[in-house]
Amino acid sequence: MKRLISVLLSALSVCLFIICATPVQAIGLDEVTAVSEGIIAYKLKSDNADSIQSLIKGPLAEKAGASSEWYAIALSQMGEYDFSAYNKALSEYVSDKEIRSATTREKYALSLIATGGDHPYIAETLESSPGEQGIMSYIYGLHIISNGYTSEKNTAEKLIGKIVSLVRTDGGWSINSESSDVDVTAMTLQALAPYRETNEELNSIIEGAVILLSERQLENGDFSSYGVPNCESTTQVIIALSALGITAEDERFIKNGNSIFDGLKGYMLPDGSFSHEKGKSFSDMATVQAFSACVAYERMLSGKTPFYIFDKDIEAKAETQTEVETEPVHTEEKDESVKDAPISYKVFVIGALAAIAVIIVIILAVLKKCNRKNMLFLAILTALGIVFVLVTNFSSPESYYGEEAVKNNPVGTVEITVSCEKILGKTDADYVPDDGIILKGSFAFEEGETVFDILVEAAKKYGVQLEYTGTPQMAYVSGINYLYEFDFGDLSGWVYHVNGVSPSVSCGEYKLSDGDRIEWHYTLDLGNDIEQVNNEAF
């Protein structure tokens, strides 16, 4: 019996040694490529495109300036495609629009660089935007410089110095708190990575931030932001590690046997797309960031430049490009066209057009000018008028504002408040309420509705002006009640909280739960002046 126990213990020791000595399975190029190909397949299917090239020329170009920039950047770093239609559409967009957000301008500039353009907008953005919106505008500005653009006002040395000056005591970076945030720290490392070899002090700071990220990694291999494990935080760390040449097998980023890619795949859905949180539904932002992370890692394994260092041999192809229509700025104001107007007025307008056409025919008959050319011209003109009426919707302020949405299957109730208390005493504008509260109310919501959906509904009900850019899912709220970003300084604008906490996703992606308390605040300091509460209290 003793001999048997001794043999069993020896065998067990050998097994334990083998298990402990066996390295974590390598994350190869094929495995990462399979994830990115799954995302591409999903994107092609959802946008009804039969190839990556048709996706770029069609849906991405049509949504240039609204929601397609990160896909365009990632695809430009994945392979050689013709981005001429997209680049032309984005060039027209930035030329026609007044873009108030500094980081949005920088994103457009990076997308123009990535897709082969040398638009004057890029140099103008580098000259004017870094520093306007705190650390993120320094980060994106440094990316532009890393791609060969220069500015006397904003040099690489200056922006690196600004970024280094903002490092937190724990070794990372954040937007509006003393404690570092995983997303911001990872994005900062992405920008600093190209400069680490020539600056020993900077290299030491980068190593400290890498250690911080390693400590913040969760047991499943993923990362969290504001106490919520999520896909986007994990993707930003992957892009940062790829820029630094750190592979997923690095023991600093293995937790409980799980690599960072194990953590990422925990958010993958059966159709190849990704969710923001585990067990939740599709998120466009999570999906495109997961795609970007895969592309960044593939580039590192293949010995190519980091994700934000764009290949220099990308050229704009085809001098003649097809005109594409860009996504407009969406506004909802008391004196402008709005969506969802009743269709009844169209019958009368079309009838009026037909009546006018008949009168013109009678006049032409009296004048004996009813020839084929005149009749064809009249028919075309009338048809164009009818088409215009059918594809546009108009409503009066009286019929639009005050309208309450009908909720057939409500699943809960939320409270919403829109406040501009921080500007009280700084303006005497008559559209600023005396108490700073623009609107406050309670709304029922249906499954899947978001913070943005309720904001639009509240603006309708209370007759409050609302302006935003992008698609509803990726909406960027630039103005409420005629108060716009930058009206009270470079760091001013609108931010939202849910249950006292600033979420890490777009208001169009934050899906509501019963009892949620939504607060929109006009901030003077990128949200630093808006008090947050401990997330654990809710």
Secondary structure as the mmCIF struct_conf table of DSSP 4:
data_model
#
loop_
_struct_conf.conf_type_id
_struct_conf.id
_struct_conf.beg_label_comp_id
_struct_conf.beg_label_asym_id
_struct_conf.beg_label_seq_id
_struct_conf.end_label_comp_id
_struct_conf.end_label_asym_id
_struct_conf.end_label_seq_id
HELX_RH_AL_P HELX_RH_AL_P1 LYS A 2 ALA A 21
BEND BEND1 THR A 22 THR A 22
HELX_LH_PP_P HELX_LH_PP_P1 PRO A 23 ALA A 26
HELX_RH_AL_P HELX_RH_AL_P2 LEU A 29 SER A 46
TURN_TY1_P TURN_TY1_P1 ASP A 47 ASN A 48
BEND BEND2 ASP A 50 SER A 51
HELX_RH_AL_P HELX_RH_AL_P3 ILE A 52 LEU A 55
HELX_RH_PI_P HELX_RH_PI_P1 ILE A 56 LEU A 60
HELX_RH_AL_P HELX_RH_AL_P4 ALA A 61 GLU A 62
TURN_TY1_P TURN_TY1_P2 LYS A 63 SER A 67
HELX_RH_AL_P HELX_RH_AL_P5 GLU A 69 MET A 78
BEND BEND3 GLY A 79 GLY A 79
HELX_RH_AL_P HELX_RH_AL_P6 SER A 84 ASP A 96
BEND BEND4 LYS A 97 LYS A 97
HELX_RH_AL_P HELX_RH_AL_P7 ALA A 102 ALA A 114
TURN_TY1_P TURN_TY1_P3 THR A 115 GLY A 116
HELX_RH_AL_P HELX_RH_AL_P8 PRO A 120 SER A 128
TURN_TY1_P TURN_TY1_P4 PRO A 130 PRO A 130
STRN STRN1 GLY A 131 GLY A 131
TURN_TY1_P TURN_TY1_P5 GLU A 132 GLN A 133
HELX_RH_AL_P HELX_RH_AL_P9 GLY A 134 SER A 146
TURN_TY1_P TURN_TY1_P6 ASN A 147 GLY A 148
BEND BEND5 GLU A 152 ASN A 154
HELX_RH_AL_P HELX_RH_AL_P10 ALA A 156 SER A 165
TURN_TY1_P TURN_TY1_P7 LEU A 166 LEU A 166
TURN_TY1_P TURN_TY1_P8 THR A 169 ASP A 170
BEND BEND6 GLY A 171 GLY A 172
BEND BEND7 ILE A 175 SER A 179
HELX_RH_AL_P HELX_RH_AL_P11 VAL A 182 LEU A 192
HELX_RH_3T_P HELX_RH_3T_P1 ALA A 193 THR A 198
HELX_RH_AL_P HELX_RH_AL_P12 GLU A 200 ARG A 216
TURN_TY1_P TURN_TY1_P9 GLU A 219 ASN A 220
BEND BEND8 GLY A 221 GLY A 221
STRN STRN2 PHE A 223 SER A 225
TURN_TY1_P TURN_TY1_P10 TYR A 226 GLY A 227
STRN STRN3 VAL A 228 ASN A 230
HELX_RH_AL_P HELX_RH_AL_P13 CYS A 231 ALA A 243
TURN_TY1_P TURN_TY1_P11 LEU A 244 GLY A 245
TURN_TY1_P TURN_TY1_P12 ALA A 248 GLU A 249
HELX_RH_3T_P HELX_RH_3T_P2 GLU A 251 PHE A 253
STRN STRN4 LYS A 255 LYS A 255
TURN_TY1_P TURN_TY1_P13 ASN A 256 GLY A 257
STRN STRN5 ASN A 258 ASN A 258
HELX_RH_AL_P HELX_RH_AL_P14 ILE A 260 LYS A 265
TURN_TY1_P TURN_TY1_P14 GLY A 266 TYR A 267
STRN STRN6 MET A 268 MET A 268
TURN_TY1_P TURN_TY1_P15 PRO A 270 ASP A 271
BEND BEND9 GLY A 272 GLY A 272
STRN STRN7 PHE A 274 SER A 275
BEND BEND10 HIS A 276 GLU A 277
TURN_TY1_P TURN_TY1_P16 LYS A 278 GLY A 279
BEND BEND11 LYS A 280 LYS A 280
STRN STRN8 PHE A 282 PHE A 282
HELX_RH_AL_P HELX_RH_AL_P15 ASP A 284 LEU A 301
TURN_TY1_P TURN_TY1_P17 SER A 302 GLY A 303
TURN_TY1_P TURN_TY1_P18 PHE A 307 TYR A 308
BEND BEND12 ILE A 309 ILE A 309
TURN_TY1_P TURN_TY1_P19 LYS A 312 ASP A 313
BEND BEND13 GLU A 319 THR A 320
HELX_LH_PP_P HELX_LH_PP_P2 GLU A 325 VAL A 329
STRN STRN9 HIS A 330 GLU A 332
TURN_TY1_P TURN_TY1_P20 LYS A 334 ASP A 335
BEND BEND14 GLU A 336 GLU A 336
BEND BEND15 LYS A 339 ASP A 340
BEND BEND16 ILE A 343 ILE A 343
HELX_RH_AL_P HELX_RH_AL_P16 SER A 344 VAL A 366
TURN_TY1_P TURN_TY1_P21 LEU A 367 LYS A 368
HELX_RH_AL_P HELX_RH_AL_P17 ARG A 372 VAL A 391
HELX_RH_AL_P HELX_RH_AL_P18 PRO A 397 TYR A 400
TURN_TY1_P TURN_TY1_P22 TYR A 401 GLY A 402
BEND BEND17 ASN A 408 ASN A 409
STRN STRN10 PRO A 410 SER A 419
HELX_RH_3T_P HELX_RH_3T_P3 GLU A 421 ILE A 423
STRN STRN11 LEU A 424 LEU A 424
TURN_TY1_P TURN_TY1_P23 GLY A 425 LYS A 426
STRN STRN12 THR A 427 THR A 427
TURN_TY1_P TURN_TY1_P24 ASP A 430 TYR A 431
BEND BEND18 VAL A 432 VAL A 432
TURN_TY1_P TURN_TY1_P25 ASP A 434 ASP A 435
BEND BEND19 GLY A 436 GLY A 436
STRN STRN13 ILE A 437 GLU A 446
TURN_TY1_P TURN_TY1_P26 GLU A 447 GLY A 448
STRN STRN14 THR A 450 THR A 450
HELX_RH_AL_P HELX_RH_AL_P19 VAL A 451 TYR A 462
TURN_TY1_P TURN_TY1_P27 GLY A 463 GLY A 463
STRN STRN15 LEU A 466 THR A 469
BEND BEND20 GLY A 470 GLY A 470
BEND BEND21 PRO A 472 PRO A 472
TURN_TY1_P TURN_TY1_P28 GLN A 473 MET A 474
STRN STRN16 TYR A 476 ILE A 480
TURN_TY1_P TURN_TY1_P29 ASN A 481 TYR A 482
STRN STRN17 LEU A 483 TYR A 484
TURN_TY1_P TURN_TY1_P30 GLU A 485 PHE A 488
BEND BEND22 GLY A 489 GLY A 489
TURN_TY1_P TURN_TY1_P31 ASP A 490 LEU A 491
STRN STRN18 GLY A 493 VAL A 498
TURN_TY1_P TURN_TY1_P32 ASN A 499 GLY A 500
STRN STRN19 VAL A 501 VAL A 501
BEND BEND23 SER A 504 VAL A 505
TURN_TY1_P TURN_TY1_P33 CYS A 507 GLU A 509
STRN STRN20 LYS A 511 LYS A 511
TURN_TY1_P TURN_TY1_P34 ASP A 514 GLY A 515
STRN STRN21 ARG A 517 THR A 523
BEND BEND24 LEU A 524 ASP A 525
TURN_TY1_P TURN_TY1_P35 LEU A 526 ASP A 529
BEND BEND25 ILE A 530 ILE A 530
HELX_RH_3T_P HELX_RH_3T_P4 ASN A 535 ALA A 537
#
